[in-house]
Amino acid sequence: MSLFNMLSKSSDDASISRKDYEKHASKLLEKAQESAEKNDIDNAAWMYHRLSVLARRAGEWDDGINYALQSAEYSESTGNAFNAGWSYRSAALAAKGKGDYENTIDYAMRGARKFEESGSVYAAQWCYKTAAQASKDSGRPDKAIKLYDKACEIEHDDDLKSEVNRLKHSISHPRVDQYADKEVVSEGEKVRFEIVVENHTKETITNVVVGDRDAKITHDIEKLKPGEVNVFSYETSGTIGKLSSPYNFITWNNNEGELLDFEIRPVSVIVRPSIQITPHLHPDPVAGKTSKLVILVKNLSSTPLQDLKVDVDFDEGVSVPHQNPKEFDKLSPGEEYGAAWSMKVGIPGRHKIAEGRIIMHDEKGRKYGEEIKPVIASVLASEPQPKKVSEAATKAEENKKHIDNSISAYPISEKLYVELEKKMFHHQKGYTFRGLKGGVVLKHIMENCKDMSLVAEHKFEKEVMVLYSFKLEGKHYLLTAVIKKDEELAHLVFKLYSEKEEDIDRNLEKIADIIRHTIVSETDAHEVEKVEIKKVINIIDSVVQRSRIGSGEEGKATKKVVNVKDSVVQRTGT
């Protein structure tokens, strides 16, 4: 049986005879040296690692250590931290077999550092456990506790925690807990850190010192009797980032007079930037008239803020032409910035206008968020303005002239309509009217779409759907229009498709506005509301399902282009 077959069929811990070890070690050593001479360092490192494993199996502990260290040296020279970690692991096992606990701890800790460097935290946990076991076996329970705790930091282990508790109860030690009175504060805001030192053993603990390593803050307890508790606190504030408590160590003398030293993990709080947010409405909002919402942001912190984004969500009933977030690069200490949006509120009364958030970063790139509280305002009623109606009529007439001059029929079958709409981009829009009689809406659609090709018409008891196809400005379009009667209301919804996404929304706005305007101006109907997109989708879906023609998937198409030529669908891109 070859060496590699023998190694592959048994574990690293399976023993072999000294004779087998000498037989195979010489061959493996020769290969390791050849690889080193050829500058094949990775293979040389691997051969020395296997030599170390072989030596351990034969109980040749010194060889196991030396070969492992040679392997680690080669792996480190090539920057392979993971392989170096495994070599130090092998050296630790060999030292442990030899009973050399100090070197076991040393090699295991080297392995842990290399595994952490390579991102292999669970392998590092194994090394911490090995070092902890060696510490315990060498009579250093205090050191074992620290190492077991580091292993548990990587992954909680109930068995290890039980062992830690057992070790802690084997020595006289104080119990330490610390807290912060807040989790998040603004810069300049005070935080109180509190530390509780308790003796839960049956022996008096002496010369207790708790504080920070720099000795800026320390508290001394000459004697801590069984069951006695001492509480200390410290109040401070910090700059943007993270503020940690000053308590990071504790020392004491046990009943044998030995000085014991434990690390304490500090408690931290997040210190976020301190900013002042002031909203203004100018001028005071009047229903139907343009006003401005201005959000002033002032940096009250001691350091600059950067990459700020002011994002506002306007309430329903507030019309905003451009609702994009406002961004700016930097806001120095004491500097103030204003972000403004033009808006119109449709209904008088007291309303919530908007709310939002501010996202910002500090100089180290850490991200913070601050909520903008709801902006509440009283909206005044406006006087009737005939000019507005005239402007709306003029706009609708201009849109009609543009559509009439640019549109042309594009006759297709209903089957092809269904195939095309599944692959095209689309936008949706809808209106709700009160006071319309049956057939009026359909009549106005037919009159305004007479230059398009009527593909199909589907009528139900309270619902009508018409399908049109046409060309506009050289592009192919499909139009689905649905009328749905609902008690005293009539819902009119549109869905416009095109092979390219550009201009769909603009052209749908023009077509829908023409039809809406003629309905309102030529009948006694009153527009009640613009139907939200979700409701538009539901109305169209319900009618499409009844017609059995199918309408494809909802939502925008992405990363695809549909070319329509001679009634043939071709897709390019994916």
N, C-alpha and C positions, 0 to 999 in steps of 0.2 A: 504494500500500500504506500502511495506517495505521501509526502508531507502534507500537501494541500488537500488531498482526499481525507487524510486523517484529521486535519484541522476542521474541515467542513462538516464532518460527521459527528463531531463531539463539541461540547461547549468549551469556552475559554478556561473553565475551572476543572475540566476533566484531567485527572493526573496521568502522567506517562513516566516510564522508567528513565533512569539516568542514561542507560544505553541508547534508548530511542532518541533522547534529547541530543546526545553527542553526535549521533548518526546524522540527524536531520539539521542540527544547528550549524554544522560546518558548511553544508551546501547552501543554506540560507544566508549565512554570513558572506560566503563567496559572492553570491548574487548581489547582496547589498553593497559590497565594496566595488564590484564591477559597475553597478549603476552610479555610484558616487564618482568613479573615475570618468564615466561618460557624461557626467554632469546631468544625469537624469535624477534630479534631487527628489522629486515626488516618489519615484519608485524606490529609491534608497530609503526614504522615510518609511514607506510601507513595509519593506523587508525588515528594517530594524524593529518596527512595531510588532511584526509577526514573531521575530526572535524573542522579544520581551514576553509575549503571550506564551511561547513555547517554554521559556525558562521558568515562568511562574508555574506552569503545569508540572514541571519536573522538580519544583521546590528549590530552584536555583535563584534565590531572591536577589542576590547582588547583581547577577547577570540580568535579571528581569528589570532591575532599576536602571542599570547602565544602558542597556539597549533602548529602553523607553525614553531616557533622556536624550540619547543620540537622535532618535526618531523625532522627538519634539523639537530639537535644535534645527534639524533639516526642514521640518514643516514650517517653523517660524521664519526661516530664511526665505521661504517662498511665499510668505504671507497667508498660509493656510491655517487659520486659527482653529478651525473645527478639528482637523487632523492632529494639531498640536494638543488640543484638549484631550483627545482620546489617548495620546501617548502619555500625558501627565497622569491620566486616570490609571493607566497600566502601571506606571511607576508607583502610584499611591497604593495600589493593590499589592505590589511586590513588597513595599515597605511595611505594609500592614501584616503580610505573611511573615515577615522577618521579626515583627514585634517592635519596629522602630516607629513609635507613634508620632514623634515630632516631625519626621520626614513624611509620614503619611499625611499629616495635616498640611505640611508645606506643599507637597505635590498635588494634593486634592484641591487646595485653594488656587494653585496655578492653573489647574484644569478648569476650575469654575470660571476664572477670569477669561480664559480663552474661549470657553463655550459661550459666555455672555457676549464676548466680542463678536462671535460668529452668529449670534441670535438664537443659539440652541439653549434656551432657558431650562428645559427639563433635564438636559444632560448636566447643566450647571447645578441643578437641584440635587442630582445624585452625588456630585462632588461635595456639596455642603453636608449631605447626610454622612458621607464617609469621614469627612473631617470632624464632624460632631461626634461620631461613634468613637473615633480615635481619641478625641479630647476626653470623653467620658471614661474610656478604658484607661487613660493615663492619670485619672484622678482629678480632672479639671471640669467639674460639672458646670461652673459658671461660664466657661468658654463654650462648652457643649450647648448650653441654652441659647447663646447668641447665634451659633451656627444652625441649630435646628429652627430657630425663628427665621433666619434668612431662607432656609429651604421652604418653610411654610409661606413666606411672602410670594414665592413663585407659584405655588399651588397649595391650597389648604389641605391638610392631612390630619385627620382626627387622631390617628395613632401617634404621629409626631407631637401633636399638641398635648396628648396625654403624657408622653414621655417628658416633655418640657415641664409640665405641671409637677410631675413626680420629682424631677431634678430640682425644681425651685423649692419644693418642700423639704428637700434634703439639706438645704443650706438656709441659714438665717438671712433673710433679705426683706427689704421694704417693698410694698406694692405701690406702684406709681400710676396715677391716671391724670390726664390733663385735658382741658376743654377750652374752647373759645366761645364768647357770648354771641358771636355772629359768624355766619358762613361767608357772606359777601358784604363788602363795604365800599363806599366811594372814597376816593383819595381825600385825606384830611380827616376822615371819620375815625373816632377812637374805637379800639378793640381791647377787651380785657381778656387776658389769658390767665387761666387758673390751674394750679397743679396741686394734686392731693397725694400726700405721702402717708402710707398706713403700714403699721407693723402687724401683720396677720399671723406671725409665728408665736411660739411660746417662749421666745428668748428676747432679751433686751438687745437692741441694735444700737451701736454707738458711732459717734463722729460722722453723722450723715451730712453730705453736702450735695445739694441739687442746684443746677443752674446751667450756664452755657460755658463752653470750653474756653472762650476768651475772657472769662471771669468778669464780664461786664455786669452780670446779674447772678448772684449766688445767695442761697439761703442755707444756714447751718442749723443742724439739730444735734445737740450734744448727746442726748439719750432719747431713744424712741422705745417706750415700753410696749409689751404685748398688748395689742388692741388699740394703741394710741394712734390718733390721726392728727396730722398737721396740714394746714391749707395755706398756700401762698398765691398771690396774684400779682400781675404786672399789666399795666395799661399803656398802650402805645398806638401810633398810627404809622402808615407807610405810604410809599409812592406806588404808582401803577404797577401791577403785576401780582406777586404773591408775597404775603407777609406771614412769616413763620414765628412761632412762639420762641422765647429765649431759652427754654428748658430742653436741653438735649443730652444731659448726662446725670448720673447719680453715683456717688461713691459712699462706702460705709465700711466699718470693720465688723467682721463676723465674731462669733464667740471665741474663736481661736486667735483673734487679733490680726487676722489677715485682711489686707485692704482689697476690697472687691469693687469693680468698676463696671457699670452697665451703661450702654447707650440708651437714650430715650428718643423715640421718633417724635420730632416736633409736630405740633398741630399747625396747620396753615389755613389762612383765609385768602380769598381772592379780593384784590383791591382794583376796582374798576375806575375808569376815568370819571372825573366830576365835571358834568356839563350842565348848563342852564338852557332849558328849552322854553321858548316863548312864542306862542302862536298869535297872529294878528289877522283880522279880516278887514280889508280896505278896498273900496268904501264898505260901509255896512251893507250886508246883502239885501237885495230887493228881488222878489220873485221875477224871474225872466230876464234879469239884467246881469251884466258881467261884473264880477267882483274878483278880488284876489285873496288867496290864502297864503300868508307868509309865515314860514317857520324860521325863527331866529335861533341859532345854536351858538352858545358861547362856551369856550374852553376855560374852565375854572381850575384845571389841573396844572401841575408844575412842569409837565413835559408836553411836547407837541403831539397832536393826533394826526393820523394820515389815513388816506383812502376812505373818507367818510361817504356814506350813502344815506340820503334822507328819502325814505319810501313812505308814501302816504296812500291809504285806502279811503277813497271817498264813498260816502253813503249813497244808497239808492235815492234817486231823485236829484242828485247833484251831477250836472253835466260838465265834463272836463275834456277839452280838445286833446290835450297832451298830458297823460297821467304818468309819464315816465319818472322814475326816481331821479333826484338831483344828486350829483356827485361832485366832490371837490377833493383835491389832493392833500391839502395840509391845513391844519388849524393850530396856530401857535398859542402858547399860554396867554390868556387874556383876550384873544382875538374872537370876533363874532362873525358869523356867516349867516346870510339869509337865503332861503330857498323859497321860490314863489310859483304858484299855479293859478292860472285864470280859470274861473268856474262860474256856473250859473245854477241857481236853485230854483226848481220849478214851482214849488208850493209854498205859500206863506205860512208862518207859524214858527214855533220853536223846534229846532231839529238838531240832530247830531250831523255835523258837516263831514267830519273825517276823523281818522285816527291812524296811527302808523308806528314806525320804528326807525331808529338810527343805528346803523352798523358802522363801526370804526375800528381802527387798529392802532396799537402803540408803536413805538420805534422798533421794537423787536418783532413786530408782525403778529402779536397776539390780538385776537379778535374779541370785541365786546359789543353788546347790544343794549339799547336804552329805548323803552317804550315812549311813544308820544301819546299822551292822554287824549281822550276824545275831545274834539273841539265842538262845543255847543254854541248855537247862535239863534237869535230871533230874526226870522226872515220877514221883511215887510212886504205887503201886497203892492203890486204895481198897477198903474193906471192902464186902461186898454190902449193899445198902440196899433192903430190901423196900418202904420207903415210896416210893421213886422209881417202882417198878413200879406201885404203887397210884395214885400221882398220874397216871402215864401212862394207866392204865385209866380213871380218873375223867375225865381230859381227853377221851379218845376217846369216852366215853359222853356227855359234854356236847355234843361236836361232833355225835354221831349224833342226839341229841334235837333240836338246832337244825336240822340238815339235814332230818330227818323231818318236823318241824313246818312248815318253810318251803318245801319242794320240791313241785313239781307237774309232771305230764307235759306235754310239748310235742311232739305227734306231727308229724313231717315226713318227706318222702321222702329217700332216700339222695342223689338228684340235687340236691335243695335243700341238703342237708347239705354237699355238696361245694362248692356255690356260696357258701354262707355262710362256711365256714371260710377261704376265700381272702380274705375282706374283714374278718375279725374280728381283734381282739387275742388273744394267747394267752400262757400260761405252761406250763412243763413240769417234770415231777418223775419220779423213778424209784427203785426199790429192787431189791436182789439178795438172794435167799434160798437157803439150802442145806437139803436134806432134804425138799423138797416132792414129792408124787406128782402124776402127771398129772391134770388136771381140777380139782384142789383150788382153785387160784387163780381159775379161771373161775367156779367155784361161789360163792366168796366175793364176787366182783365182782357176779354176778347177784343175790345175796341183798341186798347193800347198795345196789344201784342199782335195786331193783324198782319204786320210785316214779317213776323216769325212763322216758322212751319209748325202747325199744330200736329204733334205726334199722336196724342191719345187724350181721351177725356173719360173719366170714370166718375159716375154719380151714384151716391148712396142716399139714404133717407135724410140725413142732416149734414152730409159731407160731399164735397166735390173736389176732384183732383184733375188738373190739366198739365200736360207735358208739352214743352216747346223745344225746338232746336233752331239755332240761328248762327250767323256769323256777325261779328262786330269788330271793326278795326283789324280785320284779317285773322281773327282768332275764332275758334269754334266754341260755342256755349250751349249748355242744356239748362232749361229752367223748369223746375217743379213748383207749381202753385197749388196750395190747398186752402179750401174754404171750409170752415167748421162752425155750424150754428150751435150755440150753447145758451139756452133760455133766451134772455133778451140781448145777448152779446153775439157778435160774429168775429171769429178769429181768422185773420188772413196771414198766411205764412209762405215764405219763399225760400227756395234752395237753388243757388246758381252754381253750375259746374263749368270748369274749363280745363284744357290740357295744361295750362300754365297758371301758376298761382297769382302772378302779377295782375293787378287791376280787377280781380274778381270782386273784391269788397267795394271798390269805387263804382263799378258798373251795376252791381246789385243795388247799391244805395240809390243810384239814378233811376233805375227801372222801378224799384219799389216806391220811391218818392213820387214818381209820376202817377202811378196808380192810386196811391194813398191820397194825393192831392185832389185828383179828379173825383174820387169818392166823396171826400169831405166837402168840396166846393159845389158839387152838383146834386147833393142829396141833403137830407136832414140829419144825416149821421154825425156823430161826434166821436172823435178818436179818444178812447179811454186810456190806453197805455201802449207802450212798445213791449211786445211779448219777449220775455227773457229767452235766451238761446235754449236752455234746457227744456222749456215748454214747447218751443218751436220743434225741437227734435222729437219730443213725445207725440205732438200732433201729427207731424209728417209720418212718423213710424206707424202710428195706429192706422192711418188711411192707406199707406203703402201696403201693409199686411192684408188689408181687406181686398186690395186690387190684385194681389197675388203676383205682382211684377217684381218685387224685391228691389232694394235700393242700395245694395252694397254695404260696406262697413261705414260706421259713423267716424267722424274725426277727419283731420287733414291728412292728405297723403304726404309722404315724406320721401325725399331722395329718389324721386322717379319723375319721368317726363313722358307724357302720352302724346303721340303725334297722330292726328286724324287726317287720313288721305283717302279720298275716293271710297268713303264708308268702310275703310279697313283700319282696325286698331293695331298700332305697333307700339311696343314699349321699349324704351331705351334706358339704360342705367338700372341700378338695383337699389 
